Amino acid sequence: MEEQVISISEIIDSLKKRWKLIVVITLCATLLSGVVSFFVLKPQYEATTKVFIGKEEGAEQGYNQSDVIMYKQLMKTYLETVKTKDLIGRALEDVKTELEVKEVLAGLTVTNVADTQILEIKFKGKNPEEARDIVAAVTGEFINTSKTLVANGNVRVIEEVVVPENPVSPNKKMNIAIAFILGLMVSVGICFLLEFMDNSFKNKEQVEQELGIPVIGLIPLMEDDR
């Protein structure tokens, strides 16, 4: 028995035949994503500050090889210091918030800007003013703590934290676009699956190919005028 080959025209016909299914599934997925993005997911605001870590004021300017190695290690030490529970706990004492230490740690991000002596401290939360206050408090407590760790260190803020104006998530347009594409792919996949499961003959050529005998006549489909 010869293997049946599906032509592009048959694929197009299959999609045309079930275009309503494609539209309904795609539309439902898009609408659902829009409802979730606009009414279910809460907006998240991210406050950011940047801290410079260098030599103490009045120290010899310039860096030798040992200084470079030292500051690379020091940046890692400071990065982990900012994310300690004790430091966060002391910082929250001056902030009016109901968030606990573990919740602040979950929304806190501390990164070393590549090839620099700058730490970037970020916090993402539901309240923009609260996010700003937490970043400011954590940064202040970190600067105080750093003085006890490295006596001759110079840690200072080079970018003050401000109240974020726009939420960073959810990305509503992106969510809707992804839902539209997924809905379209799923609906087309269902159409192909239904077509694959349909074992009926669509034309006389399929009958002749399957049975190996010629078709000598066709009974036309008569529409009821009534």
Secondary structure, DSSP 4 states (H G I P E B T S, - for coil): -PPP---HHHHHHHHHHTHHHHHHHHHHHHHHHHHIIIIISPPBEEEEEEEEEEEPTTSPPS--HHHHHHHHHHHHHHHHHHT-HHHHHHHHTTS-----HHHHHHHEEEEEPTTSSEEEEEEEES-HHHHHHHHHHHHHHHHHHHHHH-TTEEEEEEE------S--B--HHHHHHHHHHHHHHHHHHHHHHHHHH--S--SHHHHHHHHSS-------------
